[in-house]
Every structure is written in structure tokens, then in C-alpha cells.
């Protein structure tokens, strides 16, 4: 049976959308008017490299069995959908039109699967050790999440690395590292059955008889997606420097011993919250993958481009570590650098806006 999935965010969201369309499900992407018109006219193009192939293959939504459409936030009817995917950068949820849509989604009590790096607050509230912590400071507008029932919100680790080529149109996405989406389960088993149905359908897809990378993997553990935190704090946020941004490879391999100490510290924080070591990714595996990540992280590129606000997993982990009584000087230093660079962007823009000033919906 074809499921109807609403995905907020047409850039990174088009990767999950393409996988669902290939499996015969229908997807609506929520984006700006100009992008929606482009997608409704031309569809999307996701470029992905199959195993043992030298070149990326373009996968066009118009050639797939599922039906794709794109709409502006105000035109969404939540009653049409079985599942919502949250694929925008966290600051974008502060946009007024998105806030109104989020109220509708919360009132419809739809299961929401986040593929953001920044975990939604309702998801964190499902973890007992975090449920009473003061973490709102890390969010652009924490009030966006107040209406959501925690059990209806889950998190999918956005491990696949993808970017929109700057020279291409807004409907093109290039997948650089085709790893898997790792989803934690919902509180309600009927929603988990839906997730596992999508997991199986995506897994069964073949292209010219070949397996297609980037699967949806569903886990019973709440903590599997938190394995991404170690990677983000060791690599992505350390791409942001006092000078020009550096690549993830250089951030990790510039001082491999320091990188491992940061990685291990964040892993230990996750374990204090309840994670099992088997939920996490060994540092050696991450360091090996980082060797091929030759560009600065999206967060670093955004800061270099003058963005006044980005997702702040670095600040979130700092807040958690301090409230657990296990602060880390290197994490604190990273947060200080990111704060400084964002403040510089605000000043350069001639604005007195706070760190959490919203950015445009993509």
C-alpha cells in the first residue's frame, strides 16, 4: 500500500523522498514558492553512486513509481499524510509560516521522524536523564516544539552526506557519502510497524538489478541516533575556526589524538544517558570515513557565508555535559568559537538580532 509522507525541507529531504518514491510511496515536499514551482515542473534529481560504480547516477523523481509534489507551508493539509519527515535545518522552524504548520501537525497527532542533526526537544524528553534538563538555550525557538507529544517524535540519524551543488538548480542533490538513515522507534507500536514497512520497501528496491545505497534502518534503541553527536563534535563543528573553515578531514586528522579524546568523551556522555556501547560507532570507523570528507561541513559553510544562526548540537552537548557534571574544555572551546563567528555575522549584518535569529526556509 502506498503511504503518503510529508517532508519539511526540499534540499536534504529530497534524498529520503527519492528513496520513498523508488519504493512506490508518495511524498510532498514543503519548501518556498519558487522551489515548489521548480519541483512541480521538473521534479527532483538526486545523484548517488552505486556500489562498485565510478560515477554518480542521476535519479529523477519523474521516473519513479511514487508521486511527488511540492507545496508552500500554508498549503499543507496534514490529514492527507501517514508520516511527517522533519528535514530542515533547526533554525528554519522559527519561520512564521513553518511555526503555523508545526501547530497543525502537532494537533493532527501525526508521527514525526526527524532527520535533522539537531534532535527535536520532544524526542529528548523521551530520555529520562534529559527530561528535566534546561536545554532550551540550544534552540532557535524552543516554543516551536511545545505542542508535540514526545512519543510521537522520533529521530533518524542523518548519516548520509549530501549537498546541493552551488552551480545547480534547487532541485538537485549530490550524495557524497551514501550511508544509512538510522531511526529510533516511536512510543506507539503502530507507528513502528509503519517505519518497518517503509524500511522493508526501501530495502527491496533495485536499480538495473543492483542494490541502491542509503537505506532506512529502524532500531528499538532510543540512543542509536545519538552516535552522530560524537561525529559532529569531533568533525563538523571543528570545521569552524577563527580563520577560514577547514574540511572535516582536516578537523579530524589534524590532531588525531585530540579528535579521539573528544569523540570518546561525547560517546561517554551518551552512555551516561543510557546508550549501550553497541549503539555507537567506533572512532576508527568514523576516522576512516572522514578521510574522504574533503569539504567543510554544512555548518561551517553556513557560518562562512554569514548565516546568523545554525543548528547548535555543539551547544546542546555542552549544556548536557555541564548538567551531568562532566564538562570538556575542547567542547567548550568549540562552542566559544561558533558563538563568536555567529556574533560576527550578526554584527556584519548590522542587526541586533540574537544568536537564534531565524533563517529562510529552504
PLY file of the C-alpha trace (Angstrom):
ply
format ascii 1.0
element vertex 362
property float x
property float y
property float z
element edge 361
property int vertex1
property int vertex2
end_header
0.00 0.00 0.00
1.34 3.40 -0.98
1.92 5.64 2.04
1.72 9.42 1.95
4.68 11.16 3.58
5.08 14.89 4.21
8.69 16.10 4.34
9.58 19.60 5.55
12.66 20.69 3.61
13.27 20.09 -0.09
17.07 20.00 -0.06
18.31 17.18 2.21
14.70 15.99 2.38
14.81 15.09 -1.31
17.19 12.21 -0.50
14.71 10.48 1.81
11.94 11.45 -0.60
13.72 9.75 -3.51
14.17 6.55 -1.53
10.46 6.54 -0.65
9.43 7.31 -4.25
11.59 4.44 -5.51
9.68 2.16 -3.12
6.34 3.32 -4.53
5.29 5.73 -1.78
4.04 9.28 -2.32
5.86 12.33 -0.98
5.03 16.01 -0.56
7.98 18.36 -0.05
7.40 21.60 1.88
9.52 24.49 0.62
9.48 28.05 -0.66
7.17 29.03 -3.52
9.92 29.31 -6.14
11.38 25.90 -5.22
7.92 24.31 -5.14
7.18 25.59 -8.63
10.50 24.23 -9.89
9.91 20.78 -8.36
6.31 20.59 -9.57
7.51 21.43 -13.08
10.76 19.43 -13.33
10.77 17.05 -10.36
13.94 16.36 -8.36
17.32 14.90 -9.27
19.36 13.02 -6.69
22.85 11.89 -7.72
24.08 8.79 -5.96
26.93 6.35 -6.53
26.04 2.66 -6.59
28.49 0.12 -5.20
31.49 -0.53 -7.46
30.46 2.18 -9.94
32.87 5.02 -10.67
30.33 7.73 -11.45
27.23 9.03 -9.71
23.88 8.12 -11.23
21.16 10.75 -11.55
17.83 9.50 -10.20
14.91 11.60 -11.42
11.68 11.67 -9.43
9.63 11.76 -12.63
10.89 8.26 -13.49
9.89 6.70 -10.16
6.69 4.84 -9.22
5.78 7.13 -6.31
4.13 10.51 -6.81
6.00 13.68 -5.82
4.60 17.16 -5.31
5.83 20.29 -3.54
3.88 22.94 -1.64
4.35 26.05 0.44
3.78 25.66 4.21
0.38 27.39 4.15
-0.99 24.90 1.61
-0.40 21.73 3.63
-3.37 19.62 4.74
-1.94 17.33 7.47
-4.92 14.97 7.27
-3.56 13.63 3.96
-0.45 12.07 5.50
0.66 8.99 7.40
4.07 10.31 8.48
5.95 13.61 8.66
9.68 13.91 7.98
11.49 16.88 9.54
14.40 17.63 7.21
15.03 21.36 7.54
17.84 22.97 9.48
16.65 23.61 13.05
16.70 27.45 12.81
14.24 27.31 9.92
11.44 26.14 12.21
11.39 29.67 13.63
9.94 30.95 10.33
6.36 32.09 10.99
4.77 30.02 8.21
6.58 26.92 9.45
5.52 27.59 13.04
1.88 27.70 11.93
2.32 24.43 10.03
4.00 22.80 13.03
0.97 23.67 15.18
-1.27 21.92 12.62
0.99 18.86 12.57
1.09 18.65 16.37
-2.71 18.98 16.61
-3.13 16.23 13.98
-1.00 13.95 16.20
0.98 12.66 13.24
4.15 10.64 13.90
7.17 12.83 13.10
10.53 11.40 12.09
13.32 13.96 12.30
16.35 13.67 10.03
17.91 16.81 11.49
21.28 16.78 13.20
19.59 18.74 15.98
17.20 16.42 17.84
13.74 17.92 18.45
13.12 18.75 22.10
10.16 16.31 22.41
12.48 13.48 21.40
14.98 14.40 24.10
12.13 14.48 26.61
11.67 10.74 25.97
15.10 10.15 27.55
14.66 10.16 31.35
18.09 11.66 32.10
17.33 14.62 29.80
13.66 15.19 30.53
14.30 17.70 33.35
17.41 19.39 31.94
17.47 23.01 30.80
18.29 22.68 27.11
16.14 25.39 25.50
19.13 27.71 25.03
20.45 25.46 22.27
17.32 26.00 20.14
16.43 28.94 17.92
12.85 28.95 19.21
12.15 26.15 21.69
8.45 27.11 21.80
8.01 25.52 18.33
8.13 22.10 19.98
5.85 22.70 22.97
2.67 21.22 21.44
4.24 17.92 20.37
3.68 14.71 22.31
7.14 13.20 22.94
6.04 9.69 21.97
5.03 10.93 18.51
8.51 12.31 17.75
11.47 10.14 16.80
14.95 10.79 15.50
16.75 9.43 12.47
20.50 9.93 12.41
21.26 11.83 9.17
24.44 9.89 8.46
24.29 10.15 4.64
26.36 13.14 3.49
24.73 15.15 0.72
24.80 18.70 -0.59
23.17 20.91 -3.16
25.82 21.79 -5.79
26.06 25.59 -5.81
26.08 25.74 -9.60
22.91 23.65 -9.91
19.22 24.40 -9.53
17.45 23.97 -6.19
16.01 20.58 -7.19
19.41 18.84 -7.47
21.13 16.96 -4.61
24.53 15.24 -4.75
25.15 12.38 -2.29
28.78 12.30 -1.21
28.64 9.56 1.44
25.75 7.11 0.85
25.42 5.65 4.35
22.14 4.73 6.06
19.46 6.64 7.92
19.31 5.08 11.42
15.91 5.63 13.01
14.91 5.16 16.63
11.47 3.73 17.28
8.31 5.59 18.25
6.43 5.03 21.51
3.40 3.50 19.73
3.88 0.15 18.04
1.50 1.01 15.18
3.88 3.79 14.17
6.82 1.40 14.42
5.03 -1.00 12.09
4.77 1.84 9.58
8.51 2.58 9.94
9.42 -1.06 9.44
7.14 -1.26 6.41
8.99 1.67 4.85
12.31 0.11 5.87
11.46 -3.15 4.08
10.11 -1.43 0.97
13.21 0.76 0.60
15.48 -2.23 1.18
13.78 -4.16 -1.64
14.42 -1.51 -4.31
16.80 -2.39 -7.12
18.17 -0.21 -9.93
19.15 -2.16 -13.03
19.29 -5.22 -10.79
21.65 -3.54 -8.34
21.18 -2.61 -4.72
20.68 1.12 -4.07
22.61 2.66 -1.15
21.08 4.78 1.63
18.68 2.53 3.49
16.27 3.28 6.31
17.26 1.18 9.32
14.93 1.05 12.34
16.25 0.34 15.84
14.50 -0.34 19.13
17.11 1.69 20.99
16.44 5.38 21.58
20.17 6.04 21.53
21.38 4.83 18.13
20.88 8.28 16.50
22.91 9.90 19.29
26.02 8.23 17.86
26.08 11.14 15.39
26.87 13.57 18.24
30.44 12.27 18.55
30.98 12.79 14.83
29.51 16.28 14.84
31.56 17.46 17.83
34.78 15.87 16.56
34.48 16.87 12.91
31.63 19.10 11.73
31.76 21.88 14.31
35.55 21.90 14.45
35.50 22.84 10.75
34.56 26.28 12.10
37.78 28.06 13.00
38.87 31.59 13.85
40.00 31.88 10.24
38.64 30.19 7.12
36.67 26.93 7.52
38.60 23.68 7.21
37.49 20.33 5.81
36.09 17.60 8.01
39.15 15.51 7.13
41.50 18.20 8.39
39.41 18.82 11.51
39.62 15.13 12.43
43.10 14.21 11.22
44.92 17.44 12.08
45.37 16.09 15.61
44.04 12.54 15.65
44.68 12.00 19.37
42.75 15.14 20.34
39.96 14.11 17.98
39.70 10.70 19.60
39.57 12.24 23.08
36.63 14.46 22.04
34.90 11.56 20.31
35.31 9.28 23.32
34.06 11.98 25.71
30.85 12.50 23.74
30.36 8.72 23.50
30.71 8.56 27.28
28.04 11.26 27.67
25.64 9.21 25.52
26.36 6.15 27.66
25.61 8.13 30.82
22.25 8.99 29.28
21.55 5.29 28.70
23.22 4.33 25.43
24.79 0.93 25.06
28.31 0.85 23.53
26.85 -1.21 20.69
24.63 1.76 19.80
27.70 3.77 18.89
30.17 3.91 16.00
33.83 3.10 16.76
36.15 6.06 16.37
38.36 4.15 13.92
35.41 3.66 11.55
34.50 7.35 11.72
38.11 8.47 11.25
38.37 6.29 8.15
35.18 7.78 6.68
36.44 11.29 7.48
39.44 10.75 5.20
37.12 11.18 2.21
35.24 14.22 3.57
37.24 16.89 1.79
34.82 19.80 2.20
33.94 21.87 5.27
30.73 20.81 6.98
27.45 22.47 6.02
27.52 24.28 9.37
30.97 25.70 8.62
29.95 26.74 5.11
26.86 28.47 6.50
28.90 30.38 9.07
31.45 31.38 6.44
28.59 32.59 4.28
27.39 34.93 7.00
24.47 32.93 8.42
23.31 34.42 11.74
22.13 31.05 13.04
22.87 27.34 12.55
21.95 24.08 14.26
23.72 24.02 17.62
24.37 20.40 18.54
27.69 21.67 19.90
25.87 23.90 22.39
23.36 21.15 23.19
26.14 18.70 24.09
27.89 21.38 26.14
24.70 22.05 28.13
24.18 18.34 28.74
27.80 17.74 29.74
27.76 20.60 32.25
24.48 19.47 33.79
25.85 15.94 34.08
28.92 17.36 35.83
31.35 16.23 33.10
32.35 19.36 31.16
35.00 19.18 28.48
37.37 22.05 27.73
37.63 21.28 24.00
33.85 21.18 23.58
33.55 24.45 25.49
36.22 25.95 23.21
34.34 24.84 20.08
31.14 26.43 21.38
33.01 29.66 22.12
34.39 29.81 18.57
30.99 29.10 17.00
29.33 31.75 19.18
31.99 34.27 18.20
31.65 33.62 14.47
27.84 33.81 14.61
28.00 37.06 16.57
30.37 38.44 13.94
27.77 37.56 11.29
25.07 39.41 13.21
27.26 42.49 13.64
28.31 42.41 9.98
24.65 42.30 9.02
24.01 45.45 11.01
21.47 43.66 13.18
20.96 43.46 16.89
19.26 40.09 16.46
20.09 37.37 18.99
22.08 34.23 18.17
18.86 32.46 17.26
17.75 34.82 14.50
15.75 32.75 12.01
16.96 31.99 8.50
14.92 31.48 5.38
13.10 28.25 4.63
14.84 26.09 2.03
0 1
1 2
2 3
3 4
4 5
5 6
6 7
7 8
8 9
9 10
10 11
11 12
12 13
13 14
14 15
15 16
16 17
17 18
18 19
19 20
20 21
21 22
22 23
23 24
24 25
25 26
26 27
27 28
28 29
29 30
30 31
31 32
32 33
33 34
34 35
35 36
36 37
37 38
38 39
39 40
40 41
41 42
42 43
43 44
44 45
45 46
46 47
47 48
48 49
49 50
50 51
51 52
52 53
53 54
54 55
55 56
56 57
57 58
58 59
59 60
60 61
61 62
62 63
63 64
64 65
65 66
66 67
67 68
68 69
69 70
70 71
71 72
72 73
73 74
74 75
75 76
76 77
77 78
78 79
79 80
80 81
81 82
82 83
83 84
84 85
85 86
86 87
87 88
88 89
89 90
90 91
91 92
92 93
93 94
94 95
95 96
96 97
97 98
98 99
99 100
100 101
101 102
102 103
103 104
104 105
105 106
106 107
107 108
108 109
109 110
110 111
111 112
112 113
113 114
114 115
115 116
116 117
117 118
118 119
119 120
120 121
121 122
122 123
123 124
124 125
125 126
126 127
127 128
128 129
129 130
130 131
131 132
132 133
133 134
134 135
135 136
136 137
137 138
138 139
139 140
140 141
141 142
142 143
143 144
144 145
145 146
146 147
147 148
148 149
149 150
150 151
151 152
152 153
153 154
154 155
155 156
156 157
157 158
158 159
159 160
160 161
161 162
162 163
163 164
164 165
165 166
166 167
167 168
168 169
169 170
170 171
171 172
172 173
173 174
174 175
175 176
176 177
177 178
178 179
179 180
180 181
181 182
182 183
183 184
184 185
185 186
186 187
187 188
188 189
189 190
190 191
191 192
192 193
193 194
194 195
195 196
196 197
197 198
198 199
199 200
200 201
201 202
202 203
203 204
204 205
205 206
206 207
207 208
208 209
209 210
210 211
211 212
212 213
213 214
214 215
215 216
216 217
217 218
218 219
219 220
220 221
221 222
222 223
223 224
224 225
225 226
226 227
227 228
228 229
229 230
230 231
231 232
232 233
233 234
234 235
235 236
236 237
237 238
238 239
239 240
240 241
241 242
242 243
243 244
244 245
245 246
246 247
247 248
248 249
249 250
250 251
251 252
252 253
253 254
254 255
255 256
256 257
257 258
258 259
259 260
260 261
261 262
262 263
263 264
264 265
265 266
266 267
267 268
268 269
269 270
270 271
271 272
272 273
273 274
274 275
275 276
276 277
277 278
278 279
279 280
280 281
281 282
282 283
283 284
284 285
285 286
286 287
287 288
288 289
289 290
290 291
291 292
292 293
293 294
294 295
295 296
296 297
297 298
298 299
299 300
300 301
301 302
302 303
303 304
304 305
305 306
306 307
307 308
308 309
309 310
310 311
311 312
312 313
313 314
314 315
315 316
316 317
317 318
318 319
319 320
320 321
321 322
322 323
323 324
324 325
325 326
326 327
327 328
328 329
329 330
330 331
331 332
332 333
333 334
334 335
335 336
336 337
337 338
338 339
339 340
340 341
341 342
342 343
343 344
344 345
345 346
346 347
347 348
348 349
349 350
350 351
351 352
352 353
353 354
354 355
355 356
356 357
357 358
358 359
359 360
360 361
